[in-house]
Amino acid sequence: MSDGGTVDVLSREMVLPLRHCVLVALLKPGRPETAAELWTTVWYMHVSRVEFLTPGMPPFLQPPPEGNEAPSSAA
C-alpha cells in the first residue's frame, strides 16, 4: 500500500471488488472456521505492488477426513 501497509488476501471468496476499491474480509488468526467479523477497504490507487501467495483452502470449509480415499470409478 502507499502507506507501507499490507493486506493478505488468503482466498478469493473473501474479496468483494468494487469500482474504485476492494473490500477484503479479515478472518480471526487461528480461527478460519468462524465468520469474518472485520473487513478492510483497499483503494486501487493506493496499491503499489502485488505479490501472489500460494493458494490456501477456501474459508469455512472443513478439511477432508484423513485416511479416506476417493471412490474409484470402475465400470
PDB file of N, CA, C and O in Angstrom:
ATOM      1  N   MET A   1       0.845  -1.173   0.000  1.00  0.00           N
ATOM      2  CA  MET A   1       0.000   0.000   0.000  1.00  0.00           C
ATOM      3  C   MET A   1       0.895   1.242   0.000  1.00  0.00           C
ATOM      4  O   MET A   1       2.070   1.166   0.358  1.00  0.00           O
ATOM      5  N   SER A   2       0.349   2.348  -0.391  1.00  0.00           N
ATOM      6  CA  SER A   2       1.150   3.569  -0.456  1.00  0.00           C
ATOM      7  C   SER A   2       1.628   4.018   0.926  1.00  0.00           C
ATOM      8  O   SER A   2       2.587   4.783   1.026  1.00  0.00           O
ATOM      9  N   ASP A   3       0.968   3.551   1.994  1.00  0.00           N
ATOM     10  CA  ASP A   3       1.408   3.905   3.347  1.00  0.00           C
ATOM     11  C   ASP A   3       2.373   2.879   3.933  1.00  0.00           C
ATOM     12  O   ASP A   3       2.779   2.999   5.088  1.00  0.00           O
ATOM     13  N   GLY A   4       2.747   1.858   3.134  1.00  0.00           N
ATOM     14  CA  GLY A   4       3.679   0.839   3.598  1.00  0.00           C
ATOM     15  C   GLY A   4       2.999  -0.375   4.197  1.00  0.00           C
ATOM     16  O   GLY A   4       3.668  -1.364   4.496  1.00  0.00           O
ATOM     17  N   GLY A   5       1.696  -0.328   4.381  1.00  0.00           N
ATOM     18  CA  GLY A   5       0.963  -1.459   4.942  1.00  0.00           C
ATOM     19  C   GLY A   5       0.741  -2.561   3.914  1.00  0.00           C
ATOM     20  O   GLY A   5       0.985  -2.369   2.723  1.00  0.00           O
ATOM     21  N   THR A   6       0.283  -3.701   4.377  1.00  0.00           N
ATOM     22  CA  THR A   6      -0.022  -4.827   3.502  1.00  0.00           C
ATOM     23  C   THR A   6      -1.370  -5.420   3.878  1.00  0.00           C
ATOM     24  O   THR A   6      -1.833  -5.277   5.010  1.00  0.00           O
ATOM     25  N   VAL A   7      -1.985  -6.081   2.922  1.00  0.00           N
ATOM     26  CA  VAL A   7      -3.216  -6.822   3.152  1.00  0.00           C
ATOM     27  C   VAL A   7      -3.043  -8.171   2.469  1.00  0.00           C
ATOM     28  O   VAL A   7      -2.860  -8.235   1.254  1.00  0.00           O
ATOM     29  N   ASP A   8      -3.102  -9.250   3.248  1.00  0.00           N
ATOM     30  CA  ASP A   8      -3.020 -10.593   2.674  1.00  0.00           C
ATOM     31  C   ASP A   8      -4.423 -11.065   2.318  1.00  0.00           C
ATOM     32  O   ASP A   8      -5.304 -11.128   3.175  1.00  0.00           O
ATOM     33  N   VAL A   9      -4.620 -11.392   1.064  1.00  0.00           N
ATOM     34  CA  VAL A   9      -5.906 -11.935   0.605  1.00  0.00           C
ATOM     35  C   VAL A   9      -5.702 -13.435   0.496  1.00  0.00           C
ATOM     36  O   VAL A   9      -5.076 -13.917  -0.448  1.00  0.00           O
ATOM     37  N   LEU A  10      -6.233 -14.173   1.468  1.00  0.00           N
ATOM     38  CA  LEU A  10      -5.975 -15.606   1.550  1.00  0.00           C
ATOM     39  C   LEU A  10      -6.887 -16.442   0.681  1.00  0.00           C
ATOM     40  O   LEU A  10      -6.574 -17.598   0.397  1.00  0.00           O
ATOM     41  N   SER A  11      -8.003 -15.889   0.254  1.00  0.00           N
ATOM     42  CA  SER A  11      -8.935 -16.635  -0.579  1.00  0.00           C
ATOM     43  C   SER A  11      -9.792 -15.648  -1.358  1.00  0.00           C
ATOM     44  O   SER A  11     -10.193 -14.612  -0.829  1.00  0.00           O
ATOM     45  N   ARG A  12     -10.071 -15.971  -2.615  1.00  0.00           N
ATOM     46  CA  ARG A  12     -10.864 -15.040  -3.431  1.00  0.00           C
ATOM     47  C   ARG A  12     -12.303 -14.939  -2.943  1.00  0.00           C
ATOM     48  O   ARG A  12     -13.007 -13.993  -3.294  1.00  0.00           O
ATOM     49  N   GLU A  13     -12.749 -15.899  -2.139  1.00  0.00           N
ATOM     50  CA  GLU A  13     -14.102 -15.825  -1.574  1.00  0.00           C
ATOM     51  C   GLU A  13     -14.230 -14.730  -0.521  1.00  0.00           C
ATOM     52  O   GLU A  13     -15.335 -14.398  -0.091  1.00  0.00           O
ATOM     53  N   MET A  14     -13.093 -14.171  -0.109  1.00  0.00           N
ATOM     54  CA  MET A  14     -13.104 -13.158   0.932  1.00  0.00           C
ATOM     55  C   MET A  14     -12.949 -11.744   0.371  1.00  0.00           C
ATOM     56  O   MET A  14     -12.642 -10.809   1.110  1.00  0.00           O
ATOM     57  N   VAL A  15     -13.163 -11.590  -0.942  1.00  0.00           N
ATOM     58  CA  VAL A  15     -12.950 -10.301  -1.606  1.00  0.00           C
ATOM     59  C   VAL A  15     -14.211  -9.871  -2.340  1.00  0.00           C
ATOM     60  O   VAL A  15     -14.872 -10.682  -2.988  1.00  0.00           O
ATOM     61  N   LEU A  16     -14.531  -8.607  -2.234  1.00  0.00           N
ATOM     62  CA  LEU A  16     -15.644  -8.029  -2.979  1.00  0.00           C
ATOM     63  C   LEU A  16     -15.098  -6.848  -3.780  1.00  0.00           C
ATOM     64  O   LEU A  16     -14.950  -5.750  -3.242  1.00  0.00           O
ATOM     65  N   PRO A  17     -14.795  -7.069  -5.075  1.00  0.00           N
ATOM     66  CA  PRO A  17     -14.272  -5.969  -5.883  1.00  0.00           C
ATOM     67  C   PRO A  17     -15.380  -4.981  -6.243  1.00  0.00           C
ATOM     68  O   PRO A  17     -16.486  -5.370  -6.617  1.00  0.00           O
ATOM     69  N   LEU A  18     -15.059  -3.718  -6.122  1.00  0.00           N
ATOM     70  CA  LEU A  18     -15.972  -2.639  -6.483  1.00  0.00           C
ATOM     71  C   LEU A  18     -15.294  -1.767  -7.533  1.00  0.00           C
ATOM     72  O   LEU A  18     -14.204  -2.097  -8.002  1.00  0.00           O
ATOM     73  N   ARG A  19     -15.920  -0.671  -7.902  1.00  0.00           N
ATOM     74  CA  ARG A  19     -15.396   0.149  -8.987  1.00  0.00           C
ATOM     75  C   ARG A  19     -14.052   0.809  -8.661  1.00  0.00           C
ATOM     76  O   ARG A  19     -13.142   0.790  -9.489  1.00  0.00           O
ATOM     77  N   HIS A  20     -13.920   1.387  -7.474  1.00  0.00           N
ATOM     78  CA  HIS A  20     -12.711   2.135  -7.127  1.00  0.00           C
ATOM     79  C   HIS A  20     -11.921   1.505  -5.978  1.00  0.00           C
ATOM     80  O   HIS A  20     -10.839   1.976  -5.628  1.00  0.00           O
ATOM     81  N   CYS A  21     -12.468   0.447  -5.402  1.00  0.00           N
ATOM     82  CA  CYS A  21     -11.806  -0.173  -4.266  1.00  0.00           C
ATOM     83  C   CYS A  21     -12.226  -1.639  -4.177  1.00  0.00           C
ATOM     84  O   CYS A  21     -13.069  -2.108  -4.941  1.00  0.00           O
ATOM     85  N   VAL A  22     -11.630  -2.337  -3.244  1.00  0.00           N
ATOM     86  CA  VAL A  22     -11.991  -3.722  -2.987  1.00  0.00           C
ATOM     87  C   VAL A  22     -12.182  -3.867  -1.476  1.00  0.00           C
ATOM     88  O   VAL A  22     -11.417  -3.307  -0.691  1.00  0.00           O
ATOM     89  N   LEU A  23     -13.204  -4.619  -1.076  1.00  0.00           N
ATOM     90  CA  LEU A  23     -13.420  -4.926   0.335  1.00  0.00           C
ATOM     91  C   LEU A  23     -12.832  -6.304   0.589  1.00  0.00           C
ATOM     92  O   LEU A  23     -13.138  -7.256  -0.129  1.00  0.00           O
ATOM     93  N   VAL A  24     -11.989  -6.412   1.607  1.00  0.00           N
ATOM     94  CA  VAL A  24     -11.344  -7.670   1.943  1.00  0.00           C
ATOM     95  C   VAL A  24     -11.786  -8.057   3.349  1.00  0.00           C
ATOM     96  O   VAL A  24     -11.562  -7.316   4.305  1.00  0.00           O
ATOM     97  N   ALA A  25     -12.411  -9.216   3.466  1.00  0.00           N
ATOM     98  CA  ALA A  25     -12.815  -9.723   4.777  1.00  0.00           C
ATOM     99  C   ALA A  25     -11.589 -10.278   5.481  1.00  0.00           C
ATOM    100  O   ALA A  25     -10.737 -10.910   4.856  1.00  0.00           O
ATOM    101  N   LEU A  26     -11.504 -10.042   6.771  1.00  0.00           N
ATOM    102  CA  LEU A  26     -10.365 -10.492   7.571  1.00  0.00           C
ATOM    103  C   LEU A  26     -10.833 -11.552   8.549  1.00  0.00           C
ATOM    104  O   LEU A  26     -11.771 -11.327   9.314  1.00  0.00           O
ATOM    105  N   LEU A  27     -10.183 -12.708   8.526  1.00  0.00           N
ATOM    106  CA  LEU A  27     -10.512 -13.781   9.448  1.00  0.00           C
ATOM    107  C   LEU A  27      -9.718 -13.621  10.732  1.00  0.00           C
ATOM    108  O   LEU A  27      -8.639 -13.028  10.736  1.00  0.00           O
ATOM    109  N   LYS A  28     -10.257 -14.153  11.821  1.00  0.00           N
ATOM    110  CA  LYS A  28      -9.517 -14.132  13.080  1.00  0.00           C
ATOM    111  C   LYS A  28      -8.335 -15.084  12.980  1.00  0.00           C
ATOM    112  O   LYS A  28      -8.503 -16.208  12.508  1.00  0.00           O
ATOM    113  N   PRO A  29      -7.157 -14.678  13.403  1.00  0.00           N
ATOM    114  CA  PRO A  29      -5.996 -15.566  13.339  1.00  0.00           C
ATOM    115  C   PRO A  29      -6.239 -16.850  14.132  1.00  0.00           C
ATOM    116  O   PRO A  29      -6.683 -16.813  15.279  1.00  0.00           O
ATOM    117  N   GLY A  30      -5.942 -17.976  13.506  1.00  0.00           N
ATOM    118  CA  GLY A  30      -6.109 -19.264  14.165  1.00  0.00           C
ATOM    119  C   GLY A  30      -7.529 -19.778  14.215  1.00  0.00           C
ATOM    120  O   GLY A  30      -7.765 -20.859  14.754  1.00  0.00           O
ATOM    121  N   ARG A  31      -8.486 -19.039  13.672  1.00  0.00           N
ATOM    122  CA  ARG A  31      -9.891 -19.451  13.703  1.00  0.00           C
ATOM    123  C   ARG A  31     -10.536 -19.266  12.341  1.00  0.00           C
ATOM    124  O   ARG A  31     -11.490 -18.498  12.216  1.00  0.00           O
ATOM    125  N   PRO A  32     -10.035 -19.958  11.304  1.00  0.00           N
ATOM    126  CA  PRO A  32     -10.574 -19.761   9.954  1.00  0.00           C
ATOM    127  C   PRO A  32     -11.991 -20.285   9.778  1.00  0.00           C
ATOM    128  O   PRO A  32     -12.634 -19.987   8.772  1.00  0.00           O
ATOM    129  N   GLU A  33     -12.492 -21.063  10.741  1.00  0.00           N
ATOM    130  CA  GLU A  33     -13.844 -21.610  10.598  1.00  0.00           C
ATOM    131  C   GLU A  33     -14.924 -20.620  11.015  1.00  0.00           C
ATOM    132  O   GLU A  33     -16.105 -20.865  10.768  1.00  0.00           O
ATOM    133  N   THR A  34     -14.550 -19.516  11.638  1.00  0.00           N
ATOM    134  CA  THR A  34     -15.539 -18.538  12.082  1.00  0.00           C
ATOM    135  C   THR A  34     -15.840 -17.542  10.969  1.00  0.00           C
ATOM    136  O   THR A  34     -15.032 -17.333  10.063  1.00  0.00           O
ATOM    137  N   ALA A  35     -16.987 -16.949  11.055  1.00  0.00           N
ATOM    138  CA  ALA A  35     -17.369 -15.948  10.061  1.00  0.00           C
ATOM    139  C   ALA A  35     -16.476 -14.719  10.197  1.00  0.00           C
ATOM    140  O   ALA A  35     -16.054 -14.361  11.297  1.00  0.00           O
ATOM    141  N   ALA A  36     -16.203 -14.094   9.089  1.00  0.00           N
ATOM    142  CA  ALA A  36     -15.381 -12.886   9.100  1.00  0.00           C
ATOM    143  C   ALA A  36     -16.148 -11.762   9.776  1.00  0.00           C
ATOM    144  O   ALA A  36     -17.267 -11.442   9.375  1.00  0.00           O
ATOM    145  N   GLU A  37     -15.562 -11.172  10.783  1.00  0.00           N
ATOM    146  CA  GLU A  37     -16.208 -10.089  11.506  1.00  0.00           C
ATOM    147  C   GLU A  37     -15.633  -8.733  11.156  1.00  0.00           C
ATOM    148  O   GLU A  37     -16.250  -7.701  11.419  1.00  0.00           O
ATOM    149  N   LEU A  38     -14.447  -8.735  10.561  1.00  0.00           N
ATOM    150  CA  LEU A  38     -13.787  -7.485  10.215  1.00  0.00           C
ATOM    151  C   LEU A  38     -13.537  -7.434   8.719  1.00  0.00           C
ATOM    152  O   LEU A  38     -13.437  -8.469   8.060  1.00  0.00           O
ATOM    153  N   TRP A  39     -13.438  -6.242   8.196  1.00  0.00           N
ATOM    154  CA  TRP A  39     -13.106  -6.069   6.789  1.00  0.00           C
ATOM    155  C   TRP A  39     -12.313  -4.790   6.643  1.00  0.00           C
ATOM    156  O   TRP A  39     -12.361  -3.908   7.502  1.00  0.00           O
ATOM    157  N   THR A  40     -11.589  -4.700   5.553  1.00  0.00           N
ATOM    158  CA  THR A  40     -10.818  -3.502   5.263  1.00  0.00           C
ATOM    159  C   THR A  40     -11.094  -3.070   3.834  1.00  0.00           C
ATOM    160  O   THR A  40     -11.395  -3.894   2.970  1.00  0.00           O
ATOM    161  N   THR A  41     -10.993  -1.803   3.598  1.00  0.00           N
ATOM    162  CA  THR A  41     -11.172  -1.248   2.262  1.00  0.00           C
ATOM    163  C   THR A  41      -9.802  -0.954   1.669  1.00  0.00           C
ATOM    164  O   THR A  41      -8.983  -0.275   2.288  1.00  0.00           O
ATOM    165  N   VAL A  42      -9.557  -1.461   0.480  1.00  0.00           N
ATOM    166  CA  VAL A  42      -8.300  -1.204  -0.221  1.00  0.00           C
ATOM    167  C   VAL A  42      -8.639  -0.404  -1.469  1.00  0.00           C
ATOM    168  O   VAL A  42      -9.305  -0.904  -2.376  1.00  0.00           O
ATOM    169  N   TRP A  43      -8.179   0.838  -1.510  1.00  0.00           N
ATOM    170  CA  TRP A  43      -8.406   1.695  -2.672  1.00  0.00           C
ATOM    171  C   TRP A  43      -7.366   1.362  -3.713  1.00  0.00           C
ATOM    172  O   TRP A  43      -6.173   1.351  -3.410  1.00  0.00           O
ATOM    173  N   TYR A  44      -7.791   1.089  -4.939  1.00  0.00           N
ATOM    174  CA  TYR A  44      -6.872   0.682  -6.002  1.00  0.00           C
ATOM    175  C   TYR A  44      -5.727   1.671  -6.189  1.00  0.00           C
ATOM    176  O   TYR A  44      -4.600   1.258  -6.463  1.00  0.00           O
ATOM    177  N   MET A  45      -5.992   2.966  -6.047  1.00  0.00           N
ATOM    178  CA  MET A  45      -4.957   3.970  -6.275  1.00  0.00           C
ATOM    179  C   MET A  45      -3.833   3.891  -5.254  1.00  0.00           C
ATOM    180  O   MET A  45      -2.775   4.485  -5.462  1.00  0.00           O
ATOM    181  N   HIS A  46      -4.039   3.163  -4.140  1.00  0.00           N
ATOM    182  CA  HIS A  46      -3.010   3.036  -3.113  1.00  0.00           C
ATOM    183  C   HIS A  46      -2.258   1.712  -3.176  1.00  0.00           C
ATOM    184  O   HIS A  46      -1.368   1.468  -2.362  1.00  0.00           O
ATOM    185  N   VAL A  47      -2.606   0.856  -4.133  1.00  0.00           N
ATOM    186  CA  VAL A  47      -1.886  -0.412  -4.288  1.00  0.00           C
ATOM    187  C   VAL A  47      -0.616  -0.120  -5.071  1.00  0.00           C
ATOM    188  O   VAL A  47      -0.667   0.327  -6.217  1.00  0.00           O
ATOM    189  N   SER A  48       0.514  -0.377  -4.444  1.00  0.00           N
ATOM    190  CA  SER A  48       1.790  -0.089  -5.105  1.00  0.00           C
ATOM    191  C   SER A  48       2.486  -1.342  -5.623  1.00  0.00           C
ATOM    192  O   SER A  48       3.380  -1.244  -6.463  1.00  0.00           O
ATOM    193  N   ARG A  49       2.093  -2.521  -5.136  1.00  0.00           N
ATOM    194  CA  ARG A  49       2.713  -3.756  -5.589  1.00  0.00           C
ATOM    195  C   ARG A  49       1.786  -4.915  -5.261  1.00  0.00           C
ATOM    196  O   ARG A  49       1.061  -4.878  -4.267  1.00  0.00           O
ATOM    197  N   VAL A  50       1.814  -5.947  -6.102  1.00  0.00           N
ATOM    198  CA  VAL A  50       1.023  -7.159  -5.877  1.00  0.00           C
ATOM    199  C   VAL A  50       1.975  -8.340  -5.864  1.00  0.00           C
ATOM    200  O   VAL A  50       2.791  -8.496  -6.773  1.00  0.00           O
ATOM    201  N   GLU A  51       1.875  -9.173  -4.836  1.00  0.00           N
ATOM    202  CA  GLU A  51       2.644 -10.410  -4.753  1.00  0.00           C
ATOM    203  C   GLU A  51       1.650 -11.555  -4.654  1.00  0.00           C
ATOM    204  O   GLU A  51       0.674 -11.474  -3.907  1.00  0.00           O
ATOM    205  N   PHE A  52       1.894 -12.613  -5.401  1.00  0.00           N
ATOM    206  CA  PHE A  52       0.993 -13.758  -5.370  1.00  0.00           C
ATOM    207  C   PHE A  52       1.417 -14.722  -4.277  1.00  0.00           C
ATOM    208  O   PHE A  52       2.585 -15.099  -4.185  1.00  0.00           O
ATOM    209  N   LEU A  53       0.459 -15.118  -3.449  1.00  0.00           N
ATOM    210  CA  LEU A  53       0.682 -16.098  -2.394  1.00  0.00           C
ATOM    211  C   LEU A  53       0.278 -17.467  -2.909  1.00  0.00           C
ATOM    212  O   LEU A  53      -0.472 -17.569  -3.880  1.00  0.00           O
ATOM    213  N   THR A  54       0.762 -18.512  -2.273  1.00  0.00           N
ATOM    214  CA  THR A  54       0.292 -19.844  -2.635  1.00  0.00           C
ATOM    215  C   THR A  54      -1.151 -19.965  -2.161  1.00  0.00           C
ATOM    216  O   THR A  54      -1.472 -19.545  -1.049  1.00  0.00           O
ATOM    217  N   PRO A  55      -2.028 -20.535  -2.992  1.00  0.00           N
ATOM    218  CA  PRO A  55      -3.439 -20.597  -2.610  1.00  0.00           C
ATOM    219  C   PRO A  55      -3.649 -21.490  -1.398  1.00  0.00           C
ATOM    220  O   PRO A  55      -3.012 -22.534  -1.256  1.00  0.00           O
ATOM    221  N   GLY A  56      -4.537 -21.066  -0.545  1.00  0.00           N
ATOM    222  CA  GLY A  56      -4.898 -21.849   0.628  1.00  0.00           C
ATOM    223  C   GLY A  56      -6.280 -22.446   0.455  1.00  0.00           C
ATOM    224  O   GLY A  56      -6.902 -22.316  -0.599  1.00  0.00           O
ATOM    225  N   MET A  57      -6.750 -23.098   1.500  1.00  0.00           N
ATOM    226  CA  MET A  57      -8.098 -23.666   1.466  1.00  0.00           C
ATOM    227  C   MET A  57      -9.126 -22.542   1.527  1.00  0.00           C
ATOM    228  O   MET A  57      -8.902 -21.535   2.198  1.00  0.00           O
ATOM    229  N   PRO A  58     -10.248 -22.706   0.833  1.00  0.00           N
ATOM    230  CA  PRO A  58     -11.310 -21.708   0.956  1.00  0.00           C
ATOM    231  C   PRO A  58     -11.788 -21.638   2.400  1.00  0.00           C
ATOM    232  O   PRO A  58     -11.767 -22.647   3.105  1.00  0.00           O
ATOM    233  N   PRO A  59     -12.217 -20.469   2.848  1.00  0.00           N
ATOM    234  CA  PRO A  59     -12.668 -20.331   4.230  1.00  0.00           C
ATOM    235  C   PRO A  59     -13.958 -21.090   4.482  1.00  0.00           C
ATOM    236  O   PRO A  59     -14.727 -21.367   3.561  1.00  0.00           O
ATOM    237  N   PHE A  60     -14.176 -21.412   5.716  1.00  0.00           N
ATOM    238  CA  PHE A  60     -15.402 -22.029   6.217  1.00  0.00           C
ATOM    239  C   PHE A  60     -15.603 -23.468   5.756  1.00  0.00           C
ATOM    240  O   PHE A  60     -16.704 -24.002   5.890  1.00  0.00           O
ATOM    241  N   LEU A  61     -14.575 -24.103   5.220  1.00  0.00           N
ATOM    242  CA  LEU A  61     -14.682 -25.499   4.808  1.00  0.00           C
ATOM    243  C   LEU A  61     -13.903 -26.371   5.770  1.00  0.00           C
ATOM    244  O   LEU A  61     -12.830 -25.992   6.238  1.00  0.00           O
ATOM    245  N   GLN A  62     -14.445 -27.530   6.059  1.00  0.00           N
ATOM    246  CA  GLN A  62     -13.741 -28.491   6.887  1.00  0.00           C
ATOM    247  C   GLN A  62     -12.745 -29.246   6.026  1.00  0.00           C
ATOM    248  O   GLN A  62     -13.063 -29.585   4.887  1.00  0.00           O
ATOM    249  N   PRO A  63     -11.544 -29.522   6.535  1.00  0.00           N
ATOM    250  CA  PRO A  63     -10.604 -30.317   5.747  1.00  0.00           C
ATOM    251  C   PRO A  63     -11.137 -31.734   5.569  1.00  0.00           C
ATOM    252  O   PRO A  63     -11.895 -32.216   6.410  1.00  0.00           O
ATOM    253  N   PRO A  64     -10.751 -32.409   4.485  1.00  0.00           N
ATOM    254  CA  PRO A  64     -11.255 -33.763   4.259  1.00  0.00           C
ATOM    255  C   PRO A  64     -10.761 -34.698   5.359  1.00  0.00           C
ATOM    256  O   PRO A  64      -9.666 -34.504   5.887  1.00  0.00           O
ATOM    257  N   PRO A  65     -11.562 -35.719   5.713  1.00  0.00           N
ATOM    258  CA  PRO A  65     -11.137 -36.655   6.746  1.00  0.00           C
ATOM    259  C   PRO A  65      -9.887 -37.399   6.307  1.00  0.00           C
ATOM    260  O   PRO A  65      -9.716 -37.715   5.130  1.00  0.00           O
ATOM    261  N   GLU A  66      -9.026 -37.671   7.262  1.00  0.00           N
ATOM    262  CA  GLU A  66      -7.787 -38.381   6.949  1.00  0.00           C
ATOM    263  C   GLU A  66      -8.081 -39.863   6.759  1.00  0.00           C
ATOM    264  O   GLU A  66      -8.953 -40.427   7.420  1.00  0.00           O
ATOM    265  N   GLY A  67      -7.339 -40.484   5.845  1.00  0.00           N
ATOM    266  CA  GLY A  67      -7.467 -41.932   5.643  1.00  0.00           C
ATOM    267  C   GLY A  67      -8.533 -42.331   4.636  1.00  0.00           C
ATOM    268  O   GLY A  67      -8.563 -43.484   4.207  1.00  0.00           O
ATOM    269  N   ASN A  68      -9.403 -41.417   4.250  1.00  0.00           N
ATOM    270  CA  ASN A  68     -10.426 -41.756   3.266  1.00  0.00           C
ATOM    271  C   ASN A  68      -9.884 -41.516   1.867  1.00  0.00           C
ATOM    272  O   ASN A  68      -9.321 -40.460   1.579  1.00  0.00           O
ATOM    273  N   GLU A  69     -10.058 -42.489   1.018  1.00  0.00           N
ATOM    274  CA  GLU A  69      -9.635 -42.326  -0.358  1.00  0.00           C
ATOM    275  C   GLU A  69     -10.836 -42.022  -1.219  1.00  0.00           C
ATOM    276  O   GLU A  69     -11.964 -42.369  -0.872  1.00  0.00           O
ATOM    277  N   ALA A  70     -10.597 -41.379  -2.331  1.00  0.00           N
ATOM    278  CA  ALA A  70     -11.682 -41.082  -3.258  1.00  0.00           C
ATOM    279  C   ALA A  70     -12.197 -42.384  -3.836  1.00  0.00           C
ATOM    280  O   ALA A  70     -11.405 -43.280  -4.129  1.00  0.00           O
ATOM    281  N   PRO A  71     -13.505 -42.515  -4.010  1.00  0.00           N
ATOM    282  CA  PRO A  71     -14.046 -43.753  -4.579  1.00  0.00           C
ATOM    283  C   PRO A  71     -13.554 -43.958  -6.010  1.00  0.00           C
ATOM    284  O   PRO A  71     -13.425 -43.010  -6.786  1.00  0.00           O
ATOM    285  N   SER A  72     -13.293 -45.172  -6.324  1.00  0.00           N
ATOM    286  CA  SER A  72     -12.836 -45.460  -7.692  1.00  0.00           C
ATOM    287  C   SER A  72     -14.012 -45.458  -8.641  1.00  0.00           C
ATOM    288  O   SER A  72     -15.145 -45.735  -8.249  1.00  0.00           O
ATOM    289  N   SER A  73     -13.734 -45.144  -9.884  1.00  0.00           N
ATOM    290  CA  SER A  73     -14.800 -45.092 -10.891  1.00  0.00           C
ATOM    291  C   SER A  73     -14.706 -46.305 -11.805  1.00  0.00           C
ATOM    292  O   SER A  73     -14.734 -46.175 -13.029  1.00  0.00           O
ATOM    293  N   ALA A  74     -14.595 -47.484 -11.203  1.00  0.00           N
ATOM    294  CA  ALA A  74     -14.511 -48.706 -12.003  1.00  0.00           C
ATOM    295  C   ALA A  74     -15.867 -49.005 -12.628  1.00  0.00           C
ATOM    296  O   ALA A  74     -16.895 -48.967 -11.951  1.00  0.00           O
ATOM    297  N   ALA A  75     -15.862 -49.297 -13.898  1.00  0.00           N
ATOM    298  CA  ALA A  75     -17.144 -49.549 -14.565  1.00  0.00           C
ATOM    299  C   ALA A  75     -17.246 -50.994 -14.969  1.00  0.00           C
ATOM    300  O   ALA A  75     -18.254 -51.404 -15.545  1.00  0.00           O
TER     301      ALA A  75
END
